[in-house]
Amino acid sequence: MNIYYHSLYTEGIDPESSFPRERYRLIKKKLEGRDSFRILEPQKADISHIYKAHSKEYVDRFLSYNLTEKEIREIGLKPWTENIIDRTLLITGGSLSALNDLLKGDPVSGNMAGGTHHAQQSKGSGFCIFNDLAICAMKAIESTEFKRVLILDLDVHQGDGTAQITRDISSIFTFSMHCKQNYPFKKQVSDLDIEVESGTKDQEYIATLSKGLDKLKDVDCDVVFYQAGVDTLAADRYGKLNLSISGIKSRDELVFAFAKEKKCPVLVLMGGGYSEPIDETVEAFESLFLTAKAYNYKL
Ligand SMILES: [Zn+2]
């Protein structure tokens, strides 16, 4: 299984930032010794793909260091380094490269970052600058292989940016299951939203997810994008749910079993994860990629 990673995923964030930048490096360290993963460096995303999901005006202002202080504050990741642009283009490129693997026939491919679901058409937000889910979905529906995309977003936060960008596109179906009491406080409308209450633990979460996936059985799709945020962990600094690592593993297994049933390849994007200390986040993402790897069957 291919997984895209670049050292700027970590080093493009200032060490003084409150964002746990080490998580990327630590996950890579966990996975690189295993021969079943091919860890590859992405190319920077071609801007033409980004324009399909974002307004040219916003993209161009970001790429020329012309966002306002207020816009930068809403994104976070501060203080910004001189590598913020390259980092953003590499992360977006990692997701596009993983999508390319699926277009070439791989059943699963992933980015060791991405899932930047809060970025809207003309603004960034909540650590997200460009929305790789929406960018990849726009690219997918223009291909001959993937006419319909199903986005499963299980981050603790709603996939509000993805819902906003793809709202009027009927061939992209957005499903978000998130904690009602978490950011964003003004939610957008996905094609299907399920809100769970703060404090929800493994058993109830898995039962709710299972019912949610049942509702998606009839959604036509050629490819599944999985935003697999692990900020649903009880140890997470921001997330208000109470999942354990074994709960996350059950969640991931449900998602891949669902995709298998649909005979869809899966694009795996990481999403949020901010446990304190960071070890549980790293362990949960390692588990995600191990579950994903087991999906390497012939579709
Ligand atoms: Zn999140």
Boltz pocket constraint, residues with backbone or C-beta under 6 A from the ligand:
constraints:
  - pocket:
      binder: B
      contacts: [[A, 155], [A, 156], [A, 157], [A, 229], [A, 231], [A, 271], [A, 272], [A, 273]]
      max_distance: 6.0
